[in-house]
């Protein structure tokens, strides 16, 4: 004779030799087969809440340290400067009195709420700091604790030759010489950049004479490039001119060779070389 836990209200029944259940439940019931359960019941899982909660606002930020003072509370909840007496025959006397009581309740609630919130904030921060300090101390104690005796005695032995060694720094007799060469190269690079910058500034200064900086210069250049009337040189690109649109055909190899071999070409080449030589001597653009 036994009492099944799945049917406490049932009367005591005889246990039979067959494996099928003899309780007064049908095959469609989950209690038809007696499945053993754990002694400690399973806790129900937490329901999944959809969405996210907003981040609570910081009531006492670091940029406003005055919110925890009585001056801020007094400014936030000022008392009425003047309070007129309520006439007895006023039909709205009860409403006015109720509004005054509500205003006083709001002021009191704000004062008490700020004080309690600030006290809760300081208490929470102290608790967090204390817990953090305890965790850090526990971690340092674990890291600095000596090796246990059983681990030391059961640790496998390692030959001295297989242990890592701290090798000394190898001598470098050419270190100073290499550093000196590196410094010299850096100084040369800096000097080259400085000379190149000075040359660029000199070139810009020489070319600035042809810059158009005023309206009079712009009008004069427009009149020179686009004269009144029709420019005959613009009708064809076979005649060289001063405008970008009538510079003529590009020179051929034969024309280039003839120009260099002629007296005029040699004179132009000599003038260019003399100008470059003078620029190198003077150290600037001419």
N, C-alpha and C positions, 0 to 999 in steps of 0.2 A: 504494500500500500504506500502511495506517495502522493504528494500534492504538487501539481505543476504550477510553476510561477506564471505561466501565460494565461491561466484561468483560475484566479484566486477564488472567485465566487462559486466555482463548481464544487460539487460534493466529492468526497474521497472516492477514487475509483481504483479498481484492481489493475495492477501492471501486468500486461500480457506478454507472451513470448514473441509476438510479431513485432516488426519494426515500424509498422504503420501507426499513426496517431489515432488514439481512441477518444480524443476530446470532442466536445460538442462544437466543433468548428468545421467549416467546409474546406475543400481543397483550394478554394480561391483565396483563403485567408493567409496572411503572412505568418500566423501562429500555428499553421497546420503542421509544420515541422519544428520540433523543439531544438533551436540553435542555442548553444550555450553563450551567455553574455559575460562581459567582463564585470568584475566586482565594482570597479570605479566607472560610473557612467561617463560617456563622452560628452564634452561640452559642445553646445551648439556653436556653429561658425558665425562669425560676425557678418551681418548683412552688408553688402556693398552699397555705399551711398554714392549716387551719381552726382557729378559736379565737384567743384572745389570751393572751399570757404575762402573769403577774402582775407588778406593779411591785415591783422588788427593795426590800427594807427598808433603810433608812438605818442602817448600823451605828454611825456616829459622828455622832449628831445634835448640833445646836448647844446643846441644853439639857443635854447630858451631855458637857462637855469633859474629864471625868476618865477617860473610857474609853480614852484614848490614853496614860495614865500607868501607871507600874509599880505604883502602889498599887492601882489597880483590877484589874490582872492578878493581883496577889498575893491580893486578896480573892476573885477568881473561881476561882483554882486554889490553894487552901490545901494545904499539906503536912500529912500526918497527924501529930497531936500525939504520939501514942504508937503504936509498932509492936511488937506482941508477937512474940517468937520463935516459930517454927513447930516443934512437937515432931517428932522424927524418926519416931516410931511413929504419927503422926496419919495416918489413911487419906485425908484430904482435903488433905494437904500440897501436892500438886501443883496442885490447884484454887485454893487460897489464894494460892500463889505466882503463878499465872497471873493471878488477879484483881488482885493488887498491880501486876504489870507492866502490865496493861491500864490501871489507874488512872494510873500514871505516864505511859504513852503518851498518854492523853487530856489530862492536864495539859500535857504538852509540846506537843502539837498545838494546844491552845487558845492557849498563849502565842505560839507561832510564827505561828499563823494571824492573831491580832490584830495582831501586829507587821507582818506582810507586808501585811495588808489596809489598815492605816493608812498604810504607806509607798506602796502603790498609789494610795490615795485622794489623798494629798498630791501625788504625781507627776502624776496625772490632772488635778487642779485647777490645778497650775502650767502644764501643757501647754495647758489650755483658756484660762487667762488670757493666756498668751503668744500663742496663736492669735487670741484676741479683740482684744488690743492691736494685733497686726499688721494685722488687718482694719480696725480703726478708723483706724489711721495711714494705711493705703492709701486709705481712703475720704476722709479729710481732705486727703490729697495730691492726689487726683483733683479734689475740689471746689475747691481753692484754686490749682490749676495755671492758668497764664496761657493765653490763647487762642492756638491754633496760628496760625502765620504764613500758611499756605495758606488757612485759614478766614477770616482777617482780610482777605486780599487778594481773595478770591472772594466775600465777603459783599456782597449788593446794598446800594447806598447808599439811605439814607432821608433825605428832606428834613428840615431842622431844624424846619419848621413842623408836621410830622406826628409828631414825637417827643413822648412824654408829658411833661408838665410838672408839677412840684410847685407847686400853687397855695398861696398863703399863706392863713391863716385870715382869714375876713372879719370886720371889726370888728362888735362888738355893743354899741352904746351903752346899750341898755336892760337889760343883763345884771344889774347890781346891783339895779335896781328890781324885776325879775322874781324874783330870788332873795329879796329882802326880803318880797315878797308871798307867796311860797311858804313861807317860814319862818313868817310870821304865820298862814297857813292851818293849818299843822301844829300850831302852838301852840294855836290855837283848837280843833282837833279833840281834842288831848290834854286840854284843859281841859273840853270837853264830856263826854268819857269819864269824867274824874275826878268831875265833878258828878253824872253819872248813877250812877256806882258808889256815891257817898256817899248819894244818895237811895235806892238799892236797899237799902243796909245799914240806913238809918234805918227804912225800911218793914218790913224783916225784924225789926228790934228791937222796933218797936211791935206787930207781929203775933205776936211770940213770947210775949206775955202770955197768949195763948189756946192755946198749945201744950200737949199732954199729954205730960208727961215722967216722971210717976211712976205707980205702980199705983193709988194712992188717987185721983188725978185721973181715971184711966181708969174705975175702978169708979163714981165719982160721975157721970161723963158717961153711962155705960151706964144707971144708975138714972134719970137725968133723961130720956134719950131713950126708954128702954124701961121705963116704970114698971110696977109690979105691977098686975095686973088688965088690963082691956081698954081700949085707947085709942079713944074714940069718934070722934076725928078721922080715924082710919085707915080707917073704913068707907067713906068716899067722898072723892074728890079735889075736891069742891066747897067744902069748908071748909078755909081756910088754917090751917096749923099750923107747928110748929117743925121737924118732921121733913122730910127730903128727899122722902118719899113722899106727903106731904099738904100741899104748898105751894099747892094750889088751881090753878084755871085761869089761863092767862096773861091779863094785862089786855088789854082791847080798846082800839081807838083812842078810842072815845067815853069810856071810863073814864079814859084818860090825859088827855084834854082837860078833863074835869070835875075831876080831881084838881089839875091845874095852875091851873085857874080858881078853885078853892075857896080858902078862907082857909088851910086846913091845907096844901094843896099849895104855895101861895106861901110859907108859913113854912118848909116843908122845903127849898124851892129857895134861900131866903135863907140858911138855915143851912149848906147845902152850899157856897154861894159864899163865905160868911164863913170856913168851914173851909179852903177852898182858898187864900183870900187870906192866912190866918194861916200856912198851910204855906209859901207863897212867901216871906212876910216872915221867918219863923223859919228857913227853909232845911231843913226836915225834915218828916217825916210826923207828924201829930197824931192 
